Amino acid sequence: MNKHDIIIKPVISEKSMDQLADRKYTFIVNINANKIEIAKAVEEIFGVTVEKVNTVRVQGKIKRMGATSGKRADYKKAIVKLTEGSKTIEFFDGMMA
């Protein structure tokens, strides 16, 4: 699996922005990726050193539109903690206020 196939997109939410102060970054990742693959992909893409990875499997919500109902896709979220000596991820630097 390619490193860009593992990291799908960053999560931009109030909680994830609060965690930036603790050097924790949140990403939506491939549902089949494990913690080791996620850590290696983040290190290669952003040039940082990963200390720890926590993952969460999120079940998709059931949504209704009139009489028909459907389900949003399941996804996996990874919270990546960087080491103290590591540089920050530049993508998130502009969002901290």
N, C-alpha and C positions, 0 to 999 in steps of 0.2 A: 504494500500500500504506500502510495506517495505521501510525503509529509503534508502537502497541501490538501490531500484528500482527508487527512485525519482532522486537521483544524478547519472547521467550516466557517465560523464567524464569531466575533466577540459578542458578549452580552453587555448591552448598555442599559443598565437599570439603576435605580437609586441605591439598592443594596450593593451591587457590584462596584459602583463608584465610591461608596464608603469604604470598601475593602481595599482600595488602592493604597490607602495610607499604611496598611499592614503588608504591603507588597504582594497582594493576592489579586490575580487577574482571572476573569471568568470567560470561558469560551464554550460555544456549542461545538461538539466533536462528533466524529463518526460513531454510530451506536455500537460498532463491533471493535472499536479501538480500546486497548487496555492502558493502564496507567504508565507503563514503561514507554509504549509507543507515543503517548501524548507528551510525556516529558521530553523525549528525544526530538519530536517535531517542533515543540515550542523553542527548544534550545537552538535548533538549526535555523528556523525561520527568523527568530528575533535576536539571536546572538546573546542570549542570557543564560544564567545558570539556575536550574530548577532545584529547589529543596524538597518539595512535597507536592503530590497531586491527589486531590479528592474528586471522586466522580459521583454523579447523581443521575439515575435513570428517571426521566420524567414521562409519565403516561399522558397521551394526548387526550384532550377534552372531547366529550360528546357535544356536538352543536346541532341545533335545530333551525331549519329555515322553513317555516310553515309546517306542512305535513311531513316533509322529508327530514331525515336526520343523517348526520355524517360524523366522522371522527377525525380530529386533527392527528397528525403523525406523532408517534412517540419519538423522543430524542434523548441524547445524553449530554449532560453539562459537566464541564471540568473546571474546578477551581485550582489554579496553579499558584503555588507560593514560591517566590524567588528567594535566593540566599541573600544575606546582608551585603556581601561584597559585589553582587551582581548589579549591572546597570538596569534602568527601568525600560519598559516597553514603550517606545516613542509614540506609538499609535494612541495610547491612552493619555499621554502627557498633556495634550491640548484640551482634554476634557475636564481636567482637574481645575476647579475654581476656588 
